[in-house]
Amino acid sequence: MATDDPKTLVSTDWLAAHLKDPDLRILDGTLFMPDEGRDARAEYEAAHIPGARFFDIDAISDARSELPHMVPPVEKFMSRLRAMGVGDGHQVVVYDAKGLFSAARVWWLFRLMGQDNIAVLDGGFPKWQAEGRPIEDLPPMIRDRHMTVRRQNHMVRDVTQVSAASKLGDHEILDARAAARFRGDAPEPRDGLRAGHIPGARNVPYTALLNDDKTMKDPDSLRAVFAAAGVDMAKPVITSCGSGVTAAVINLALERIGKTDHALYDGSWTEWGASQALPVATGEA
């Protein structure tokens, strides 16, 4: 079992023990891909961990961007979280309905906004349910709480910065997509995207960082995954994936092993793969 850390990852045992803490706030950060045919909000309303609020990743994003769920403006993040009753002084725990998938994106977004007291629930809602722990279908009682945001710009990268890193080779670019998509052997789920990966990137599928029960592997096992992928830990890391969601699983894993110089490419392959002006590599890294 992973060591509980309220800034990265906590177990279902930890959450159960702290469930009634007055300053605990629980978020359901479930996001389903369009082809899954599931409604995250409807599933939340039908059953969730007691007191949980629904964090809508698509809604709490930059509506001005044509790319999916890009980082929202600071003001929008603050106002949405305040309306959810989440703010300064709260310990936040975020989970999702797939085990460990989109919750990591919410964790990274909070960290980007300068909020450190947030952890992902290891194993998520499936593990919580499998253990017979309490669930409810009631909306939470909301009280406004002010949130102070100090955006940490070093934690996010745009296409220009990633292009420079690709050319210079001074960062490790880690792609969380499945190996077949990384190699260019499998088609992209979104229309109009080329197959392949950013030149110089290495493939670390987010699933390789998880156990069979969708909990995160222990730190020594995580280090072994990165070593097997040929990652030079002396370099800063930029993570990427399809649309900036599972990339955050890599960021979380890096934080778990004590590596803090990592950032996320928000546009990810949805942006890079759509641009004819950017180079694409295929095959193994």
C-alpha positions as CSV (number, residue, x, y, z in Angstrom):
1,M,0.0,0.0,0.0
2,A,1.3,3.4,-0.9
3,T,2.4,5.8,1.9
4,D,-0.3,8.4,2.5
5,D,0.7,11.9,1.6
6,P,-2.0,14.6,1.6
7,K,-0.1,16.5,-1.1
8,T,0.0,13.6,-3.6
9,L,-1.8,10.4,-2.9
10,V,-3.9,9.0,0.0
11,S,-5.4,5.6,0.6
12,T,-9.1,4.7,1.0
13,D,-8.2,3.9,4.7
14,W,-6.9,7.4,5.1
15,L,-10.0,9.0,3.6
16,A,-12.3,6.9,5.7
17,A,-10.5,8.0,8.8
18,H,-10.7,11.7,7.9
19,L,-14.2,11.6,6.2
20,K,-15.8,13.8,8.9
21,D,-12.9,16.3,9.2
22,P,-14.5,19.8,9.0
23,D,-11.9,21.1,6.6
24,L,-11.9,18.1,4.3
25,R,-13.3,18.7,0.8
26,I,-13.8,15.7,-1.6
27,L,-14.1,16.2,-5.3
28,D,-15.3,13.7,-7.9
29,G,-13.1,14.6,-10.9
30,T,-14.4,11.9,-13.3
31,L,-14.0,12.6,-17.0
32,F,-15.1,10.1,-19.7
33,M,-13.9,10.2,-23.2
34,P,-16.6,10.9,-25.8
35,D,-16.5,7.4,-27.2
36,E,-17.2,5.8,-23.8
37,G,-20.9,6.8,-23.8
38,R,-20.9,7.5,-20.1
39,D,-22.2,10.6,-18.3
40,A,-19.8,11.6,-15.4
41,R,-22.2,14.0,-13.8
42,A,-25.1,11.6,-13.9
43,E,-23.0,8.9,-12.3
44,Y,-21.9,11.3,-9.6
45,E,-25.5,12.3,-8.9
46,A,-26.5,8.7,-8.6
47,A,-23.6,7.7,-6.2
48,H,-20.6,9.4,-4.7
49,I,-18.4,9.5,-1.6
50,P,-20.3,11.3,1.2
51,G,-19.8,15.1,0.9
52,A,-18.2,15.0,-2.5
53,R,-18.6,17.8,-5.0
54,F,-18.5,17.3,-8.8
55,F,-15.5,18.9,-10.5
56,D,-16.4,19.3,-14.1
57,I,-13.1,19.3,-16.0
58,D,-14.7,20.4,-19.3
59,A,-16.7,23.2,-17.7
60,I,-13.8,24.5,-15.5
61,S,-11.6,25.1,-18.5
62,D,-10.8,27.8,-21.0
63,A,-13.9,28.3,-23.1
64,R,-12.0,30.5,-25.5
65,S,-9.8,27.7,-26.7
66,E,-10.8,25.3,-29.5
67,L,-8.7,22.6,-27.7
68,P,-10.5,20.4,-25.1
69,H,-10.4,21.2,-21.3
70,M,-7.4,23.6,-21.4
71,V,-6.4,25.4,-18.2
72,P,-9.0,27.9,-17.2
73,P,-8.3,31.6,-16.5
74,V,-7.3,32.1,-12.8
75,E,-10.5,34.1,-12.2
76,K,-12.7,31.3,-13.5
77,F,-11.0,28.7,-11.4
78,M,-11.3,30.8,-8.3
79,S,-15.0,31.6,-8.8
80,R,-16.0,28.0,-9.7
81,L,-14.2,26.6,-6.7
82,R,-15.6,29.2,-4.4
83,A,-19.1,28.3,-5.6
84,M,-18.3,24.7,-4.8
85,G,-17.3,25.7,-1.2
86,V,-13.6,24.8,-1.7
87,G,-11.0,27.3,-0.7
88,D,-8.0,28.3,1.5
89,G,-7.4,26.0,4.5
90,H,-9.1,23.0,3.0
91,Q,-7.5,19.6,2.5
92,V,-8.8,18.4,-0.8
93,V,-9.1,14.8,-2.0
94,V,-10.0,14.1,-5.6
95,Y,-11.1,10.8,-7.1
96,D,-12.5,9.5,-10.3
97,A,-14.7,6.6,-11.4
98,K,-12.0,4.8,-13.4
99,G,-9.5,4.2,-10.5
100,L,-6.7,6.7,-11.3
101,F,-7.3,8.6,-14.5
102,S,-8.7,12.1,-14.6
103,A,-8.3,12.8,-10.9
104,A,-4.6,13.4,-11.5
105,R,-5.5,16.2,-13.9
106,V,-7.5,17.9,-11.2
107,W,-4.6,17.4,-8.8
108,W,-2.2,19.0,-11.3
109,L,-4.6,21.9,-12.0
110,F,-4.8,22.7,-8.2
111,R,-1.0,22.6,-8.0
112,L,-0.7,24.9,-11.1
113,M,-3.0,27.3,-9.2
114,G,-0.7,27.2,-6.2
115,Q,-2.9,25.0,-4.0
116,D,-0.7,22.3,-2.5
117,N,-3.2,20.6,0.0
118,I,-4.6,18.2,-2.5
119,A,-4.3,14.5,-2.9
120,V,-5.6,11.9,-5.3
121,L,-7.5,9.0,-3.8
122,D,-5.5,5.9,-4.7
123,G,-7.7,3.4,-6.6
124,G,-10.5,6.0,-6.7
125,F,-14.2,5.2,-6.5
126,P,-14.0,1.6,-7.7
127,K,-11.7,0.7,-4.8
128,W,-13.9,2.7,-2.4
129,Q,-17.0,0.8,-3.5
130,A,-15.3,-2.6,-3.6
131,E,-14.4,-2.2,0.0
132,G,-18.0,-1.5,0.9
133,R,-17.4,2.0,2.1
134,P,-20.3,4.5,2.4
135,I,-21.7,6.3,-0.6
136,E,-24.7,8.7,-1.0
137,D,-26.7,10.4,-3.7
138,L,-27.3,13.7,-1.8
139,P,-26.0,17.1,-2.9
140,P,-23.4,18.5,-0.4
141,M,-24.1,21.5,1.8
142,I,-22.2,24.4,0.2
143,R,-20.7,27.4,2.0
144,D,-18.6,29.9,0.1
145,R,-14.9,29.8,0.9
146,H,-12.3,32.3,-0.5
147,M,-9.5,30.8,-2.5
148,T,-6.1,32.5,-3.0
149,V,-4.5,31.5,-6.3
150,R,-0.9,32.0,-7.2
151,R,-0.4,30.5,-10.6
152,Q,2.8,28.4,-11.0
153,N,3.6,29.1,-14.6
154,H,6.6,26.7,-14.5
155,M,4.2,23.8,-14.3
156,V,2.7,24.2,-17.7
157,R,4.2,24.4,-21.2
158,D,2.8,25.6,-24.5
159,V,3.5,24.4,-28.0
160,T,6.3,26.8,-28.7
161,Q,8.1,25.8,-25.5
162,V,7.6,22.1,-26.3
163,S,8.9,22.5,-29.8
164,A,12.0,24.2,-28.5
165,A,12.5,21.4,-26.0
166,S,12.1,18.8,-28.8
167,K,14.7,20.4,-30.9
168,L,17.2,21.1,-28.1
169,G,16.8,17.8,-26.3
170,D,17.3,19.6,-23.0
171,H,14.1,18.1,-21.5
172,E,12.6,14.6,-21.3
173,I,9.3,14.7,-23.1
174,L,7.2,11.8,-21.7
175,D,4.1,10.7,-23.6
176,A,1.4,8.9,-21.5
177,R,-0.5,7.4,-24.5
178,A,-0.7,3.7,-25.2
179,A,2.4,2.3,-27.1
180,A,0.5,1.7,-30.3
181,R,-0.6,5.4,-30.5
182,F,2.8,6.6,-29.6
183,R,4.4,4.5,-32.4
184,G,1.8,5.6,-34.9
185,D,0.4,2.1,-35.4
186,A,-3.0,2.9,-34.0
187,P,-5.4,5.7,-35.2
188,E,-6.0,8.7,-33.0
189,P,-9.5,8.8,-31.4
190,R,-10.0,12.4,-32.5
191,D,-10.5,13.2,-36.2
192,G,-7.9,15.2,-38.1
193,L,-4.9,14.1,-36.0
194,R,-1.8,12.6,-37.5
195,A,-0.4,9.4,-36.0
196,G,2.9,9.3,-34.1
197,H,4.6,11.3,-31.4
198,I,6.7,14.5,-30.7
199,P,10.3,13.9,-32.0
200,G,12.5,13.0,-29.1
201,A,9.7,12.0,-26.8
202,R,9.7,8.8,-24.8
203,N,6.7,6.6,-24.2
204,V,5.6,6.0,-20.6
205,P,2.0,4.8,-20.9
206,Y,0.1,6.0,-17.8
207,T,-1.2,2.4,-17.3
208,A,2.4,1.3,-16.7
209,L,2.5,3.4,-13.5
210,L,-0.5,1.6,-12.1
211,N,-1.2,-1.7,-10.4
212,D,-3.9,-4.1,-11.6
213,D,-6.4,-2.5,-9.1
214,K,-5.7,1.0,-10.6
215,T,-3.7,2.1,-7.5
216,M,-0.4,3.7,-8.2
217,K,2.8,1.6,-8.0
218,D,5.1,2.2,-5.1
219,P,8.0,4.6,-5.6
220,D,10.7,2.0,-6.3
221,S,8.5,0.4,-8.9
222,L,7.8,3.8,-10.4
223,R,11.5,4.5,-10.7
224,A,11.9,1.1,-12.5
225,V,9.2,2.1,-15.0
226,F,11.0,5.4,-15.8
227,A,14.4,3.6,-16.0
228,A,13.0,1.0,-18.4
229,A,11.7,3.8,-20.6
230,G,15.2,5.3,-20.7
231,V,14.3,8.5,-18.9
232,D,17.2,10.7,-17.8
233,M,16.1,11.9,-14.4
234,A,18.8,14.6,-14.5
235,K,16.7,16.5,-17.1
236,P,13.5,18.4,-16.4
237,V,10.4,16.6,-17.7
238,I,7.5,17.7,-19.9
239,T,4.5,15.4,-19.9
240,S,2.1,14.9,-22.8
241,C,-0.8,12.7,-23.8
242,G,-3.9,13.0,-26.0
243,S,-5.5,16.0,-24.4
244,G,-3.6,16.8,-21.2
245,V,-5.4,14.4,-18.9
246,T,-3.4,11.2,-18.4
247,A,-0.2,13.2,-18.8
248,A,-0.9,14.3,-15.2
249,V,-0.7,10.7,-14.0
250,I,3.0,10.9,-15.0
251,N,3.3,14.3,-13.1
252,L,1.8,12.7,-10.0
253,A,4.2,9.7,-10.3
254,L,7.2,12.0,-10.6
255,E,6.1,13.9,-7.5
256,R,5.7,10.6,-5.7
257,I,9.4,9.8,-6.3
258,G,10.6,13.3,-5.3
259,K,11.2,14.7,-8.8
260,T,9.7,18.2,-8.8
261,D,11.0,19.8,-12.0
262,H,8.2,18.7,-14.2
263,A,5.6,20.4,-16.3
264,L,2.6,19.4,-18.5
265,Y,2.0,20.2,-22.1
266,D,-1.6,21.4,-22.0
267,G,-2.4,21.1,-25.7
268,S,-0.8,17.7,-26.0
269,W,-1.3,15.6,-29.1
270,T,-4.7,17.2,-29.9
271,E,-2.7,20.4,-30.6
272,W,0.6,18.9,-31.9
273,G,-1.0,16.2,-34.1
274,A,-3.4,18.7,-35.8
275,S,-0.6,21.1,-36.9
276,Q,0.9,20.4,-40.3
277,A,3.7,22.8,-39.4
278,L,5.1,20.5,-36.6
279,P,7.2,17.4,-37.2
280,V,6.0,14.0,-36.2
281,A,8.0,10.9,-35.4
282,T,6.8,7.3,-35.7
283,G,8.1,4.0,-34.4
284,E,9.9,3.5,-31.1
285,A,11.6,6.4,-29.3
